[in-house]
Structures are given as C-alpha cells and as structure tokens.
C-alpha cells in the first residue's frame, strides 16, 4: 500500500477514536453518571492541602461546612413546597393543551422524570 493509504487509514482510525470518546463522554455526562454531588470531605481535604491548614483550622473548617450544610438543607426544605406548586401548575397548564392520548403519555413522562429526580437527589434532601 502507498503512503497515502496508510495516512488515510491512520486518520480514519484517529477520527473514530475521537468521535467514540466524545460520544462516551456525552453519554456519561448527560445521563448523570459523571456528575459529582457535594462532597464535604473532598472539599475539606482539598482546602487543607492547598491552604496548608493546621489540624485546628481543619477542625474549624469541618464545623463551618457542617453548619452550612444544615442551613442549605433547611433552605431547600423551605423552598421545596413553592417549587413543587409551580411545577404542578406548569404540568396542569400543559395537560390543558393535550389530547387524552397525549395526557397519558405526558403523565408517563412526568413519572419517569420524578423517579429520576428522586434517584439523583442527595441523601437528606426533602
């Protein structure tokens, strides 16, 4: 084979690797498999290492992060009913424009969405 044929073969292979890798990445990202949730311990380790915190400062940082996490959860619990009410209102408005057959399919979509949201919700979240 000529040099040009080898070059085309190598470029085709390389393009396949790039497209396959991009597809793999987007699949992992958009299906939620690669999303990191909040990890207090990882953040504390990172800050302790980068800022060279003393053990006393690391303990204080842990307490600050614990306190903030409790406040965030309380805030989420407080706003959750408002979010749910708005979401239900939106869904009801959508149902008004759908045919009976579409409503059945829409309700199935909503149920799948709600189940996925519950699976990805952090522990302790309302």
Secondary structure by P-SEA (a helix, b strand, c coil): ccaaaaaaaaaaaaaaaaaaaaaaaaaaaaaccccccccaaaaaaaaaaaacccaaaaaaaaaaaaaaaaaaaaaaaaaaaaaaaaaaaaaaaaaaaccaaaaaaaaaaaaaaaaaaaaacccccc
